[in-house]
Amino acid sequence: MKKSFTAFLIFAILLSFASVTVLESEEDWGFYAHRKLNRLAVFTLPPQMMPLFKSEIEYLSAHAVDPDRRRYATPHEGPRHFIDIDAWGSFPYSNLPRDWNEALGKFSSVSLIDRCIDSDSPDTTVIYFPYIPWDEEVEKEKNSTGEYSDLLELGYRKFIDANVVSNFYSAPWEFQVSQWESMADSLNLTGSDCHFFLVEDQLSNYGILPYYLPIIQSQLTNAMRRGDKSRILRYAADIGHYIGDAHVPLHTTINYNGQLTGQKGIHAFWESRIPELFATEFDLIVGRAQYIENKQDFFWDIILDTHLKVDSVLSIEQHLRDTYPEDAQMCFDQRLSQTVQQPCKEFAEAYEKMMNGMVERQMRKTIFAIGSAWYTAWVDAGQPNLTGEEIVGDDSHLLESDSLRIYYQRGSIYGREHLND
């Protein structure tokens, strides 16, 4: 049984290598790895999930890049792809809450707006501004004001949970003082109709990837529970992308493109160039997906494990550039009818070897994690029948994908441009 399963995986992967190249001519070549990872994750699933996931493997593969296209449509998308976790202090960053509501509250600023004299030019007083280690200790920006513990004593978490979290996509967050009675009482503002609390998100500046993963995991589970085919496919394709990002070391550091160490361009070198050149030679058979008991811990463990590799990614590339013949590092190549300069094949191969196959290992971990997330959503949904009349849907996922393609082709990106370099 085990041998037959392995043989099936080998055959399926060979087929995937043959068919994925057709898709690559449509878009920027940097999307190659995301498509491949989603495609191969399908083969980690149990037979009961195959009627839907195997039949829709082309959609799951092609639309693994939709989250990147969505970055051209909304400013809210960019922070979902990364977390500059080293902005928050020292490993394992225990001062950064793992719970979304708590983190959003702790790392949002709170100000008092006074419109009593002039509603057009109000006075603003900062009550609380969070201590962000990178800003305070590295950038020397002394912005922190107030104590978080003082806010908690005044019912701050209840106020955040009731008002801010549910309005996350409706910033600016401005509230009547009556909505936070304890703070209003402490400031002698009870009954005022010209004072307001302004809450501003300082967390998203450094990315929210591990906070967003449990959210979309829950969305996928709910879609499976409802038998909503269009949303199952959309959320399955999307979470595969975000899990892929979580396994890229440079998605977990403030030095995300080597811009702080004179290594600009290293992001695409690691994430895109190496997989494009060598993925067909990698061993990407990872076995069967497994159930995830604690989703929050699972996703955070991925981030922390990935981040531990940042130093090697940067230091090895720098050492290689210092010792490798300079005229053999960058080569010209044809990409989508354009001549572009990128790391030479031999130089890229030397980099991956010096990293002891890190890109291959991370791709293997990603495939397993994607499959496990899909499988876990199915189990948590009650293992619904994913075939026949049990699963219904419309074309909304296709319509959204078409609109994202238009934004991608015509629009300007929100956030970090290197993510598609």
Secondary structure, 3 states (H helix, E strand, C coil): CHHHHHHHHHHHHHHHHHHHHHHHCCCCHHHHHHHHHHHHHHHHCCHHHHHHHCCCHHHHHHHHHHHHHHCCCCCCCHHHHCCCHHHHCCCCCCCCCCCHHHHHHHCEEEEEEECCCCCCCCEEEEEEECCCHHHHHHCCCCCCECCHHHHHHCCHHHHHHHHHHHHHHHCCEEEEHHHCHHHHHHCCCCCCCCEEEEEEECCHHHCCHHHHHHHHHHHHHHHHHHCEHHHHHHHHHHHHHHHHHHCCHHHCCCCCCCCCCCCCCHHHHHHHHHHHHHHHHCCCCCCCCCCCCCHHHHHHHHHHHHHCCHHHHHHHHHHHHHHCCHHHCEEEEEECCEEEEEECHHHHHHHHHHCCCHHHHHHHHHHHHHHHHHHHHHHHCCCCCCCHHHCECCCHHHHHHHHHHHHHHHCCCCCCHHHHC
